[in-house]
Every structure is written in structure tokens, then in C-alpha cells.
Amino acid sequence: MAKNNSYSLLKLTAAIMVIVSHIRPISTGEVNSVSSFLGKFAVSIFFVISGYFITKSCIGADAKTYFVKRVKRIFPPLIIMLFITTFLIAPIFYDESLFTYLNSGSILYFVMNSLLITTHKISGVFVNNVYSDSINGSLWTIPVEFLCYIGIFILYKLKILEKKNLKLQIGLLGCGILVAALLINNALFIPLSLALIFYMSGLFYIHKDKIKFDLKLTLGLTVIFIIATILGYFDIAKITILPYIILSIGYNFKFHIPVLEDITYEIYLYSFFIQQCVCALFNGHMNMYLNLVIALPIILIIAYFTNKLNKLVMKRI
């Protein structure tokens, strides 16, 4: 990303927001509206920024170049994380004999998630934790994002993303929003809404020469977004309004924390699992703020060193 914007910082902020959103359910087993909203909002930010810059990467690229870049970005850090968490850390929290660990579903967990088929549990791991639905609940977004990579490339190859096809592009967006509205209480709504956010942001890149990221307009849309959220229309506002707000903020403000921004993906990958580990050390239930204080530095340290490991691996590929 260009250094004259703060998109990377926004991604880092979203990663921290994801950590905070998981504090309550992981530590206490409770889920409230604030935690739920914060998590949805943070993931939406990721898809806004990803949609803009992946579309930028897509335009003019051949299939091999495009997908090699995408695979190198997604899979090496993911597989390194899965290996470390599945075979080095999770056995510590396994409640049976370590000799039976490989028969607990750990290999299946590693393989399936490496293939972007989200699998949440390893039998016998974190069984006493108050949140036992998943040992790494953040992984579900990664296959959704990779499908968005594929979808945007297909639209590019079909020439739907050409500037002259604005009416068609808006028509597809409108149809998508209509379908999403009809599925708003269905499990399919979440991935579809994220795909629409991704696509919407991609359109901003396609027509960037005609779009001005004005701070006054951004402020006005932010007010509308807040009101819509309060009135219960966040799920529609995040698709139609949020992309402009986030892209405008990233474009207009210049601020960087290079060391941390570089490890945003790793922070996202490890955070949920590390928070579960910390909670397990407190017999599966603990003060949520204590969880944050303990888990956050561990997450940052592991993210930093595994990022370095990933770069070393990529040099050898």
C-alpha cells in the first residue's frame, strides 16, 4: 500500500477491535450487543480495504500472476499458524493422554482449515472453557475473503468491471443488496454482505478518477451511518455507506506504525486462539479485562515472530 495513507493503520485498528470483541464471550461465555457489533464492524473494515486494493491488483493482471500473489499472501501465514497452534500449543490444553492427540481430530482440523474449509474443534481441547464452540473462531472469514478474490477476478475477466459498464455494475450491486435484504435472517447473509462490501469497494477503485473523498461528506455519511445503526439498519448501512467512510478516512489521514501494521494478518490469525489459551489457564473462566491484558502482548509477540518466519519461508519458495 502507498505510504501516503493510513489504510494499514485502519486494518491494524480493526484487528485490535476483533480482539476486544472476543474478550467477553471467550472469558465469560456471554455475548452482548456491543461485542457482536464490534466484531461485525471490524470485519467489515477488513473487507472494505481488501476490496479496494485487491481490485487494484486484479485489474490488468493475468490469472497466474494474480492468484500466485493471493495464494502467497493467504496460505503461508495461515498454514504456519495452524501448524503452531494445532501441533505445538493445543496439545498442552488437551485433556487426555498426548499419545491419543493425533486421533482427536487434530490432523483433520489442520488439513481442513489449511484448505479453507472451516473446522472449529479438536476433540479434548479447551473442553473446560466457557466458550467451547471454536478454538479459533476467526478463521471463518478467510474462505469468504478468498472467494471474493475469485469472484472479483471473474467479473474482471467478463469485462463487467470496465468503467463503461457503470450501470451494469450498479445493477449487480442493487440486486445483491436486494437478495441480502431477503436473507437478512439467514446464515448466508453474513458472507453475502461481506462479498457486497468487497464488491462495493472494488467499484470505488474502478471509478476512483470520478470520486472525491471529501471530509465534509465523510462526516455527514458518518452521522447517517451512526443513526442507521442505532435504528437497527447497520447490516444495510455497512454495505452502502461504510465503504466510502473507511476509504475516505484512509485516504485523507496519514499515520503509520510500520512494525505493527506489517503483522495485522498474523494478529488476526492468532488472537482468538491465544485468548482461548489464556482463559484455559484460568480454568476456562476469567475476568475479561485480565484476559486482554495478558493475551494482547502474547498475540503481538507471536504475530511478530511468525511474520518473520513467513518472510523467511517465502524467500525459499
C-alpha positions as CSV (number, residue, x, y, z in Angstrom):
1,M,0.0,0.0,0.0
2,A,1.1,3.5,-0.6
3,K,2.7,5.3,2.3
4,N,0.7,8.5,1.9
5,N,-2.4,7.0,3.5
6,S,-3.5,5.2,6.7
7,Y,-5.2,2.1,5.3
8,S,-2.8,-0.2,7.0
9,L,-3.4,1.5,10.3
10,L,-7.1,1.1,9.8
11,K,-6.5,-2.7,9.3
12,L,-4.5,-2.8,12.5
13,T,-7.2,-0.9,14.3
14,A,-9.8,-3.5,13.0
15,A,-7.6,-6.4,14.2
16,I,-7.4,-4.9,17.7
17,M,-11.2,-4.4,17.6
18,V,-11.6,-8.1,16.8
19,I,-9.6,-9.0,19.8
20,V,-11.7,-6.7,22.0
21,S,-14.9,-8.1,20.6
22,H,-13.9,-11.6,21.6
23,I,-13.0,-10.7,25.2
24,R,-16.4,-11.2,26.7
25,P,-17.6,-14.4,25.0
26,I,-14.2,-16.1,25.4
27,S,-13.7,-15.1,29.0
28,T,-17.2,-15.2,30.4
29,G,-19.3,-17.1,27.9
30,E,-21.6,-14.1,27.4
31,V,-22.3,-12.4,24.1
32,N,-23.8,-8.9,24.2
33,S,-24.8,-6.4,21.5
34,V,-21.6,-4.4,21.9
35,S,-19.3,-7.4,21.4
36,S,-21.3,-8.5,18.4
37,F,-21.4,-5.1,16.8
38,L,-17.7,-4.5,17.3
39,G,-16.8,-7.8,15.7
40,K,-19.1,-7.2,12.7
41,F,-17.8,-3.6,12.3
42,A,-14.1,-4.7,12.4
43,V,-14.6,-7.5,9.8
44,S,-16.4,-5.0,7.6
45,I,-13.4,-2.7,7.7
46,F,-11.2,-5.5,6.5
47,F,-13.4,-6.3,3.6
48,V,-13.7,-2.6,2.6
49,I,-9.9,-2.2,2.4
50,S,-9.4,-5.6,0.9
51,G,-12.0,-5.0,-1.8
52,Y,-10.3,-1.7,-2.9
53,F,-6.8,-3.0,-3.1
54,I,-7.5,-6.5,-4.4
55,T,-9.4,-5.0,-7.2
56,K,-6.4,-2.7,-7.9
57,S,-4.2,-5.8,-8.0
58,C,-6.7,-7.6,-10.2
59,I,-7.0,-5.0,-13.0
60,G,-4.5,-5.7,-15.8
61,A,-3.2,-8.9,-14.2
62,D,-3.2,-12.4,-15.8
63,A,-4.7,-15.3,-13.8
64,K,-1.3,-16.8,-12.8
65,T,0.2,-13.5,-11.5
66,Y,-3.0,-12.6,-9.7
67,F,-3.6,-15.9,-7.9
68,V,0.0,-16.6,-7.1
69,K,0.1,-13.3,-5.2
70,R,-3.2,-14.1,-3.4
71,V,-2.1,-17.6,-2.5
72,K,1.2,-16.4,-1.2
73,R,-0.5,-13.8,0.9
74,I,-3.2,-16.0,2.4
75,F,-1.8,-19.5,2.8
76,P,1.8,-19.5,4.2
77,P,0.9,-17.4,7.3
78,L,-2.3,-19.5,7.7
79,I,-0.5,-22.8,7.5
80,I,2.3,-21.7,9.8
81,M,-0.4,-20.6,12.3
82,L,-2.3,-23.8,12.0
83,F,0.8,-25.9,12.5
84,I,2.0,-24.0,15.6
85,T,-1.5,-23.8,17.2
86,T,-2.5,-27.4,16.3
87,F,0.7,-29.4,17.0
88,L,2.7,-27.2,19.3
89,I,0.3,-25.3,21.6
90,A,-3.1,-27.1,21.5
91,P,-1.6,-30.4,22.9
92,I,-0.8,-28.5,26.1
93,F,-4.5,-28.0,26.6
94,Y,-5.6,-31.5,25.6
95,D,-7.4,-33.2,28.5
96,E,-6.4,-36.8,27.6
97,S,-3.2,-38.6,27.0
98,L,-0.9,-36.9,24.5
99,F,-0.5,-40.3,22.8
100,T,-4.1,-40.1,21.6
101,Y,-3.9,-36.5,20.5
102,L,-3.4,-37.3,16.8
103,N,-6.6,-39.3,16.9
104,S,-8.6,-36.4,18.4
105,G,-9.3,-34.8,15.1
106,S,-6.2,-32.6,15.2
107,I,-4.9,-33.7,11.8
108,L,-8.3,-33.2,10.2
109,Y,-8.5,-29.8,11.8
110,F,-5.1,-28.8,10.4
111,V,-5.8,-30.1,6.9
112,M,-9.4,-28.8,6.6
113,N,-8.5,-25.3,7.7
114,S,-5.4,-25.3,5.5
115,L,-7.8,-25.9,2.6
116,L,-10.1,-23.1,3.8
117,I,-12.8,-25.5,4.9
118,T,-13.5,-24.0,8.3
119,T,-13.4,-26.6,11.1
120,H,-13.8,-25.3,14.6
121,K,-12.9,-28.0,17.1
122,I,-10.3,-30.5,18.2
123,S,-11.8,-33.0,20.5
124,G,-10.5,-32.7,24.0
125,V,-9.0,-29.2,23.6
126,F,-10.5,-26.3,25.7
127,V,-13.2,-28.5,26.9
128,N,-13.5,-26.6,30.2
129,N,-13.6,-23.2,28.6
130,V,-16.9,-21.3,28.8
131,Y,-16.7,-20.7,25.1
132,S,-16.2,-24.1,23.6
133,D,-17.8,-23.6,20.2
134,S,-14.5,-23.0,18.5
135,I,-10.8,-23.0,19.3
136,N,-10.2,-20.3,16.7
137,G,-13.4,-18.5,15.8
138,S,-11.7,-16.0,13.5
139,L,-10.9,-18.5,10.7
140,W,-14.4,-18.4,9.1
141,T,-13.7,-15.1,7.3
142,I,-10.7,-16.3,5.4
143,P,-12.5,-18.6,2.9
144,V,-15.1,-15.9,2.4
145,E,-12.3,-13.4,1.5
146,F,-10.6,-15.9,-0.8
147,L,-14.0,-16.5,-2.6
148,C,-14.2,-12.7,-3.0
149,Y,-10.7,-12.8,-4.7
150,I,-12.0,-15.4,-7.1
151,G,-15.3,-13.5,-7.7
152,I,-13.7,-10.2,-8.5
153,F,-11.3,-11.8,-10.9
154,I,-14.2,-13.5,-12.7
155,L,-16.0,-10.1,-13.0
156,Y,-12.8,-8.6,-14.4
157,K,-12.4,-11.3,-17.0
158,L,-16.1,-11.0,-18.0
159,K,-15.3,-7.2,-18.5
160,I,-18.0,-6.3,-16.1
161,L,-15.5,-4.1,-14.2
162,E,-14.8,-1.9,-17.2
163,K,-15.5,1.8,-16.4
164,K,-18.1,2.0,-19.2
165,N,-20.2,-0.6,-17.5
166,L,-21.2,1.6,-14.5
167,K,-24.9,0.9,-14.9
168,L,-24.4,-2.8,-15.0
169,Q,-22.1,-2.6,-12.0
170,I,-24.7,-0.7,-10.0
171,G,-27.4,-3.0,-11.2
172,L,-25.5,-6.0,-9.9
173,L,-24.9,-4.2,-6.6
174,G,-28.6,-3.4,-6.3
175,C,-29.6,-7.0,-7.0
176,G,-27.0,-8.2,-4.4
177,I,-28.4,-5.8,-1.8
178,L,-31.9,-6.9,-2.5
179,V,-31.0,-10.6,-2.1
180,A,-29.1,-9.8,1.1
181,A,-32.1,-8.0,2.5
182,L,-34.3,-11.0,1.8
183,L,-31.7,-13.3,3.5
184,I,-31.0,-10.9,6.4
185,N,-32.1,-13.6,9.0
186,N,-30.4,-16.4,7.1
187,A,-26.9,-17.7,7.8
188,L,-26.0,-16.8,4.2
189,F,-26.5,-13.1,4.8
190,I,-23.1,-12.7,6.6
191,P,-20.8,-13.9,3.8
192,L,-23.0,-12.3,1.2
193,S,-22.9,-8.9,2.9
194,L,-19.1,-9.1,3.2
195,A,-18.9,-10.0,-0.5
196,L,-21.1,-7.0,-1.3
197,I,-18.8,-4.7,0.8
198,F,-15.8,-6.1,-1.1
199,Y,-17.5,-5.5,-4.4
200,M,-18.7,-2.0,-3.5
201,S,-15.1,-1.1,-2.5
202,G,-13.9,-2.5,-5.8
203,L,-16.2,-0.2,-7.6
204,F,-14.7,2.7,-5.8
205,Y,-11.3,1.7,-7.2
206,I,-12.7,1.3,-10.7
207,H,-14.2,4.8,-10.7
208,K,-11.6,6.4,-8.5
209,D,-10.9,9.2,-11.0
210,K,-14.5,10.3,-10.6
211,I,-14.7,10.0,-6.8
212,K,-13.6,12.6,-4.4
213,F,-13.0,11.6,-0.8
214,D,-14.3,14.7,0.8
215,L,-14.1,15.1,4.6
216,K,-17.3,17.0,4.9
217,L,-19.2,14.4,3.0
218,T,-17.5,11.7,5.1
219,L,-18.6,13.4,8.3
220,G,-22.2,13.6,7.0
221,L,-22.2,10.0,6.0
222,T,-20.7,9.0,9.3
223,V,-23.6,10.7,11.1
224,I,-26.1,8.9,8.8
225,F,-24.3,5.6,9.4
226,I,-24.5,6.1,13.2
227,I,-28.2,6.9,13.0
228,A,-28.9,4.0,10.8
229,T,-27.0,1.7,13.2
230,I,-28.9,3.0,16.2
231,L,-32.2,2.4,14.3
232,G,-31.2,-1.2,13.5
233,Y,-30.1,-0.8,9.9
234,F,-26.4,-1.5,10.4
235,D,-26.4,-4.5,8.1
236,I,-27.5,-2.4,5.1
237,A,-25.5,0.7,6.1
238,K,-22.3,-1.3,6.3
239,I,-22.7,-2.2,2.6
240,T,-24.0,1.1,1.2
241,I,-22.3,3.8,3.4
242,L,-19.3,2.3,5.3
243,P,-17.0,1.7,2.3
244,Y,-16.9,5.4,1.4
245,I,-16.3,6.4,5.1
246,I,-13.4,3.9,5.6
247,L,-11.8,4.6,2.3
248,S,-12.1,8.4,2.8
249,I,-10.5,8.1,6.3
250,G,-7.7,6.0,5.0
251,Y,-7.1,8.4,2.1
252,N,-7.2,11.7,3.9
253,F,-5.2,10.8,7.0
254,K,-1.5,9.9,7.0
255,F,-0.3,8.0,10.0
256,H,1.7,4.8,10.4
257,I,3.0,2.3,12.9
258,P,5.1,0.2,10.4
259,V,6.1,-2.6,12.7
260,L,2.6,-3.4,13.9
261,E,0.9,-2.7,10.6
262,D,3.0,-5.3,8.9
263,I,1.7,-8.1,11.2
264,T,-2.0,-7.3,11.0
265,Y,-2.9,-10.6,9.3
266,E,-0.9,-12.6,11.9
267,I,-2.6,-10.7,14.7
268,Y,-6.0,-11.7,13.3
269,L,-4.9,-15.3,12.8
270,Y,-3.6,-15.9,16.3
271,S,-5.8,-13.6,18.6
272,F,-8.8,-15.9,19.2
273,F,-6.7,-19.0,19.9
274,I,-4.4,-17.2,22.2
275,Q,-7.3,-15.7,24.1
276,Q,-8.7,-19.2,24.5
277,C,-5.4,-20.4,25.8
278,V,-5.2,-17.6,28.4
279,C,-8.8,-18.4,29.5
280,A,-7.9,-22.1,29.8
281,L,-5.0,-21.2,32.2
282,F,-7.7,-19.7,34.5
283,N,-9.8,-22.9,34.4
284,G,-11.9,-21.7,31.5
285,H,-13.5,-18.6,33.0
286,M,-11.9,-15.3,33.9
287,N,-12.2,-11.5,34.1
288,M,-12.4,-10.3,30.5
289,Y,-10.1,-7.3,31.1
290,L,-7.4,-9.5,32.6
291,N,-7.7,-11.7,29.5
292,L,-7.0,-8.7,27.3
293,V,-4.0,-7.5,29.4
294,I,-2.4,-11.0,29.3
295,A,-3.3,-12.0,25.8
296,L,-2.5,-8.9,23.8
297,P,1.3,-8.8,24.3
298,I,1.5,-12.5,23.7
299,I,-0.5,-12.1,20.5
300,L,1.7,-9.2,19.3
301,I,4.9,-11.2,20.1
302,I,3.8,-14.4,18.3
303,A,2.4,-12.4,15.4
304,Y,5.8,-10.5,15.0
305,F,8.0,-13.6,15.0
306,T,5.7,-15.7,12.8
307,N,5.6,-12.9,10.4
308,K,9.4,-13.0,10.2
309,L,9.2,-16.8,9.8
310,N,6.7,-16.4,7.0
311,K,9.0,-14.0,5.2
312,L,11.9,-16.5,5.6
313,V,9.8,-19.3,4.2
314,M,8.7,-17.1,1.2
315,K,12.3,-16.3,0.3
316,R,12.9,-20.0,0.0
317,I,9.9,-20.8,-2.2
